[in-house]
Amino acid sequence: MRILHVNKFLHRRGGAEAYMEDVAGLQRGNGHRVAFFAMAHPDNRASEFERHFPSRVELNPPPRSLHGRAVAVGRMLHSPSARRGIEAVLEEFRPDVVHLHNVYHQLSPSILRPLKRRGVPAVMTLHDYKLACPTYRLLDHGEVCTACVGMRFHNAVLRRCEGGSLGASAVLALELTLHTLSGAYDPVGLFICPSDFMARTMRAAGVFPDRLRTLRHFANTADVAVRSGAGDGVVFAGRLSAEKGVDVLVEAVANHPAAVLEVLGDGPDRGALEALAARRAPGRIRFHGAVPKRRVEEMIRAARVVAVPSRWHENQPMIVLEAFACGVPVVATTLGGLPELVEPGVDGLLVSAGSAPALAEAVAALLDDPARAVRMGAAARRKAERHFRPADHLDGLDLLYAEAGERLRAQRRSAPALGTTDAGRPADATARR
């Protein structure tokens, strides 16, 4: 099978990129031909089709000039260069299926119509809540929020959800409103939800409820050694931004006089977090920036506990499964899909989001009881081996690829009777509902 993975970035930037890279490796190992389409970027891995990638555009932080901002907004709404690029790749690679990931903003859904015109089935893994929430995080100034769920996107403007900016919030609300009303994502045959929470949220939002399918991520235990002993300290791995709650973790570690925290990853809040760590726990919190996958695994194995202090509804973060594969327990918050992964008292602990005292107590419970940490870690490894096997995930993907293909063929057979346009766009623009 020829599989084209599409994501705006082609380097290991976050959970979506990590999943895409890992699943593509598994698919190659199973004999499939795999290729990628993304935005041009100096950190991208090499790609045979990179000459067709649309040019780089930076949106975080946004361009400073008025012209630059206008170009960026236009790119978010519709990208002719991305459309031309995907058409060239489709012509040269001729994929049997296209697996979409995060295509918002830098690529835009303008890449989707060419797929339907050529009769190429497409599935899309939902890594965040962008199709239900203009700012994708279900957050309102740091607080969990569902005000926009159900096409009430104007609430993002009223609440200035994007960094307190009326303009930025309006642009994101406009983007999602136009794409929703125009049926921009209609060419996607199936939407893959890695967690039950994601599926429930998208169903409540009316995002193609008949096309939602749940398929959990995987933990590749075959190539990951289990830690020996109880390990030491705490590890956080992820993007350094407000929704990840790293500031809460810093405060929690500061409350334990012997705790050491290793922070892996980068992001817009790194400077502020380093300053906070220097004030609250000098010498006990180290920031390593972005590190290679193998180094992440090494540092997880050396830890006693992995912390996921998120203050937003995590979907199914790969870091939890990576910790379980290494035999390390996880302390996480009760938001989103995290309770679907962590069983309190068995393979980790759950705490309320935003509470440094609760997080400190949970972390201390494992730091101060190495035998308990070892037992929980062993249970985590067993869970990874039994319930998150890569082979099961690949089998699930193959079934979904086949279902998306059959769905597209059925649509094409019945298109005249349903009154679709030549481009495959539903005559009723509210068809996603």
C-alpha positions in Angstrom: 0.0 0.0 0.0 1.2 3.5 -0.8 0.4 5.8 2.2 0.9 9.6 2.1 1.1 11.2 5.6 0.2 15.0 5.6 1.1 17.3 8.5 2.1 21.0 8.6 5.5 20.1 10.2 7.8 17.3 9.3 10.1 17.3 12.3 9.5 16.0 15.8 7.9 19.1 17.2 5.1 17.7 19.4 2.8 14.7 19.9 1.2 14.8 16.5 4.6 14.7 14.7 5.9 12.0 17.1 2.9 9.8 16.3 3.1 10.4 12.6 6.8 9.6 12.5 6.4 6.5 14.6 3.4 5.1 12.8 5.0 5.7 9.4 8.1 3.7 10.6 5.8 0.8 11.6 4.1 0.9 8.3 7.4 0.9 6.4 8.4 -2.1 8.5 5.2 -3.9 7.3 6.2 -3.4 3.7 4.2 -0.3 2.9 5.5 2.6 0.8 5.3 5.8 2.9 5.8 9.4 1.9 5.1 12.8 3.5 3.7 16.2 2.6 4.3 19.3 4.8 5.2 22.9 4.9 8.8 23.8 4.0 10.9 24.3 7.2 14.7 24.1 7.9 14.1 21.5 10.7 12.2 19.1 8.4 13.5 15.6 7.9 14.4 14.8 4.3 11.5 14.1 1.9 11.5 12.9 -1.7 8.7 15.5 -2.4 10.0 18.5 -0.5 10.3 20.5 -3.7 6.5 20.5 -3.8 6.1 21.8 -0.2 4.5 25.2 0.2 6.8 27.9 1.6 7.3 28.4 5.3 5.0 30.7 7.2 5.4 31.5 10.9 2.2 32.1 12.9 3.5 31.9 16.5 4.5 34.6 17.0 2.5 36.2 14.1 4.2 38.3 11.5 4.8 41.9 12.7 4.1 43.8 9.4 0.5 44.4 8.2 1.4 42.8 4.9 2.8 39.8 6.6 -0.3 39.3 8.7 -2.5 39.7 5.7 -0.6 37.0 3.8 -0.7 34.7 6.9 -4.5 35.1 7.2 -4.9 34.4 3.5 -2.8 31.3 3.8 -4.9 30.1 6.8 -8.2 30.5 4.8 -6.9 29.1 1.5 -3.5 28.2 0.3 -3.1 27.9 -3.5 0.6 26.9 -3.1 -0.4 24.0 -0.7 -3.1 22.9 -3.2 -0.6 22.9 -6.1 1.9 21.1 -4.0 -0.4 18.3 -3.0 -1.6 17.9 -6.5 2.0 17.4 -7.7 2.6 14.8 -5.0 -0.6 13.0 -5.8 0.4 12.8 -9.4 3.9 11.5 -8.7 3.3 9.3 -5.7 -0.2 8.1 -6.5 -1.1 7.1 -2.9 -3.7 4.5 -2.1 -4.7 6.5 1.0 -3.9 9.9 2.5 -3.5 10.0 6.3 -4.0 13.6 7.5 -2.8 15.0 10.8 -2.6 18.7 11.8 -3.1 20.5 8.5 -4.7 23.7 9.9 -3.3 27.2 9.3 0.0 26.5 7.4 -1.5 24.1 4.9 -5.2 24.7 5.3 -8.0 22.4 4.0 -7.3 23.7 0.5 -5.3 20.5 0.1 -8.4 18.3 0.5 -10.4 18.9 -2.7 -7.7 17.5 -4.9 -7.9 14.2 -2.9 -11.6 13.9 -3.6 -11.3 14.9 -7.3 -8.7 12.1 -7.8 -10.7 9.6 -5.8 -8.1 9.2 -3.1 -9.5 8.1 0.3 -8.5 10.2 3.3 -8.6 9.7 7.0 -7.6 12.3 9.6 -6.3 11.7 13.1 -7.7 14.4 15.4 -4.8 15.4 17.6 -6.6 18.4 19.1 -10.0 20.1 19.1 -9.5 22.5 16.2 -12.7 21.5 14.4 -14.8 22.3 17.5 -12.8 25.2 19.0 -11.1 28.1 17.1 -8.1 28.0 19.4 -8.0 24.2 19.4 -7.4 23.9 23.2 -10.9 24.2 24.7 -9.5 26.9 27.0 -10.6 30.4 27.9 -7.7 32.3 29.5 -6.3 29.2 31.1 -9.7 27.8 32.2 -11.4 24.8 30.6 -14.1 26.0 28.3 -16.7 24.5 25.8 -18.4 27.8 24.9 -17.6 27.3 21.2 -18.6 23.7 20.9 -21.6 23.4 18.6 -20.5 26.0 16.0 -20.8 28.9 18.5 -17.4 30.2 17.3 -18.3 33.9 18.0 -17.6 33.2 21.7 -13.9 33.0 20.9 -14.1 36.6 19.8 -16.2 37.8 22.7 -13.9 36.2 25.2 -10.7 37.1 23.3 -9.5 33.5 23.7 -6.4 33.8 21.6 -3.9 35.5 23.9 -6.4 38.2 24.9 -6.3 39.6 21.4 -9.5 40.6 19.7 -8.0 40.6 16.3 -6.3 37.2 16.6 -9.4 35.7 18.1 -11.5 37.1 15.3 -9.2 35.6 12.7 -9.4 32.1 14.2 -13.1 32.3 14.6 -13.5 33.4 11.0 -11.3 30.7 9.8 -13.2 27.9 11.4 -16.6 29.4 10.6 -15.8 29.7 6.9 -14.3 26.2 6.7 -17.3 24.8 8.5 -19.9 26.5 6.4 -18.1 25.7 3.1 -17.8 22.0 4.0 -14.0 22.3 3.7 -13.3 19.1 5.6 -16.0 17.1 3.8 -13.4 15.2 1.6 -12.1 13.5 4.7 -13.7 10.0 4.8 -13.1 9.2 8.5 -11.9 11.1 11.5 -9.8 9.0 14.0 -10.2 9.8 17.6 -7.4 8.5 19.8 -9.5 8.9 23.0 -13.2 8.4 24.0 -13.1 12.0 25.3 -12.2 13.3 21.8 -14.9 11.2 20.2 -17.5 12.5 22.7 -16.4 16.1 22.3 -16.5 16.0 18.5 -19.9 14.3 18.5 -21.3 17.0 20.8 -19.8 19.6 18.5 -21.6 18.0 15.5 -18.2 17.4 13.7 -19.1 14.6 11.2 -20.6 12.3 13.9 -21.1 9.4 11.5 -17.5 9.5 10.5 -15.9 9.4 13.9 -13.9 6.3 14.8 -12.0 5.6 18.0 -8.5 4.1 17.6 -6.0 4.5 20.5 -2.4 5.3 20.0 0.3 2.6 20.6 3.3 2.0 22.7 6.2 0.3 21.0 7.6 -1.9 23.8 9.7 -4.1 21.5 12.5 -1.6 21.1 12.2 0.0 24.6 14.2 -1.4 27.6 12.5 -1.4 31.0 14.2 0.6 33.6 16.2 -1.2 36.3 15.5 -0.1 39.9 13.2 2.7 41.0 14.9 5.5 39.2 15.3 9.1 40.5 13.5 12.4 40.2 10.7 13.6 37.9 10.6 14.0 34.1 8.3 16.3 32.1 8.4 16.0 28.3 6.3 18.3 26.0 5.7 21.7 24.7 6.5 24.6 27.2 3.3 26.5 26.9 0.6 27.6 29.4 -1.9 24.7 28.7 0.8 22.1 29.7 0.8 23.3 33.3 4.6 23.2 33.7 4.5 26.2 36.1 2.3 24.1 38.4 4.9 21.3 38.3 7.7 23.7 39.1 5.7 24.8 42.2 5.0 21.2 43.2 8.7 20.3 42.9 9.7 23.3 44.9 7.5 21.9 47.8 9.6 18.8 48.0 13.1 19.6 49.2 14.8 16.7 47.5 12.9 16.5 44.2 14.8 17.0 40.9 12.9 17.8 37.7 14.2 17.3 34.2 12.2 19.3 31.6 12.4 18.1 28.0 11.0 20.2 25.3 10.8 23.8 24.2 8.1 26.4 23.6 7.1 30.0 24.1 7.1 29.9 28.0 10.6 28.5 28.4 12.1 31.7 29.5 9.4 32.5 32.1 9.6 28.9 33.4 13.3 29.0 33.8 13.0 32.2 35.8 10.3 30.7 38.0 12.4 27.5 38.5 15.5 29.6 39.5 13.4 31.4 42.1 11.5 28.5 43.5 13.8 25.5 43.3 17.3 26.8 42.4 19.6 24.0 41.1 16.9 21.3 41.1 15.2 21.9 37.8 17.1 21.5 34.5 15.8 22.5 31.1 17.2 20.4 28.2 15.3 21.8 25.3 14.3 19.6 22.4 16.1 16.3 22.6 16.1 13.2 20.3 13.6 10.4 20.9 16.2 8.0 22.2 17.4 10.5 24.7 13.9 11.1 25.9 13.5 7.3 26.5 16.8 7.2 28.4 15.8 10.1 30.7 12.3 8.6 31.3 13.9 5.2 32.3 16.2 7.1 34.7 13.2 8.8 36.4 11.0 7.6 39.2 7.9 9.3 37.8 6.7 11.1 34.7 4.5 14.1 35.3 1.7 15.3 32.9 0.3 18.4 34.8 -1.9 19.6 31.9 -4.5 22.2 32.5 -6.2 21.5 29.2 -8.1 18.4 27.9 -5.3 16.2 26.7 -6.3 13.9 23.9 -4.1 10.8 24.3 -0.6 12.1 24.9 2.2 9.9 23.6 4.4 10.7 26.6 2.1 8.7 28.8 2.4 5.6 26.6 6.2 6.2 26.3 6.5 6.3 30.1 4.4 3.1 30.4 6.6 1.4 27.8 9.7 2.2 29.9 8.0 0.9 33.0 7.6 4.3 34.7 4.4 5.4 36.5 2.7 8.6 35.5 1.2 11.4 37.6 -1.4 13.3 35.5 -4.4 15.5 35.8 -8.0 14.4 35.4 -8.7 16.2 32.2 -9.5 14.9 28.8 -8.3 11.5 27.8 -5.8 11.2 30.7 -8.1 9.2 33.0 -8.5 6.7 30.1 -4.8 5.9 30.3 -3.8 6.2 34.0 -5.5 4.0 36.6 -5.0 5.6 40.0 -3.0 3.5 42.4 -2.2 0.9 39.8 0.1 2.5 37.1 0.0 6.1 38.3 -1.9 8.8 40.1 -4.5 11.5 39.0 -4.8 14.9 40.5 -6.9 18.0 39.9 -5.6 20.4 37.3 -3.9 23.6 38.5 -3.3 22.4 42.1 0.3 22.6 43.0 -0.3 21.1 46.5 -2.2 18.1 45.1 0.5 17.5 42.4 3.2 17.9 45.0 1.5 15.3 47.2 1.2 12.8 44.4 4.7 13.2 43.2 6.0 12.9 46.8 4.0 9.7 47.2 6.2 8.0 44.5 9.5 9.8 45.2 9.3 8.8 48.9 8.3 5.2 48.2 10.5 3.6 45.6 9.0 0.2 46.1 5.6 1.5 45.2 7.0 3.3 42.2 8.5 0.0 41.0 5.2 -1.8 41.4 3.3 0.8 39.5 5.9 0.9 36.8 5.7 -2.8 36.3 1.9 -2.5 36.0 2.3 0.3 33.5 4.6 -1.8 31.3 2.1 -4.7 31.4 -0.7 -2.4 30.3 1.4 -1.1 27.4 2.2 -4.6 26.3 -1.4 -5.9 26.5 -3.5 -3.0 25.4 -1.4 -0.7 23.2 0.3 -3.1 20.9 1.6 -1.6 17.6 0.4 -4.5 15.6 -3.2 -3.9 16.9 -2.9 -0.3 16.0 -1.7 -1.0 12.5 -4.5 -3.6 12.0 -7.0 -0.9 13.1 -5.6 1.6 10.6 -5.8 -0.9 7.8 -9.5 -1.4 8.5 -10.1 2.3 8.7 -8.2 3.0 5.4 -10.4 0.3 3.7 -13.6 1.7 5.2 -12.6 5.2 4.0 -12.0 3.8 0.5 -15.3 2.1 0.4 -17.1 5.2 1.7 -15.6 7.3 -1.1 -16.5 4.8 -3.8 -20.1 4.7 -2.5 -20.2 8.5 -2.5 -18.9 8.7 -6.1 -21.5 6.1 -7.2 -24.4 8.0 -5.6 -23.1 11.6 -6.2 -25.6 12.5 -9.0 -28.5 11.3 -7.0 -27.4 13.3 -3.9 -26.9 16.6 -5.9 -23.2 17.1 -5.2 -21.2 19.6 -7.2 -18.5 18.5 -9.7 -15.9 19.3 -7.1 -17.5 16.8 -4.7 -18.8 19.6 -2.4 -22.2 18.8 -0.8 -25.0 21.0 -2.1 -26.0 21.4 1.6 -23.0 23.2 3.2 -24.1 22.0 6.7 -23.6 18.4 5.7 -20.9 17.9 8.4 -23.8 17.9 10.9 
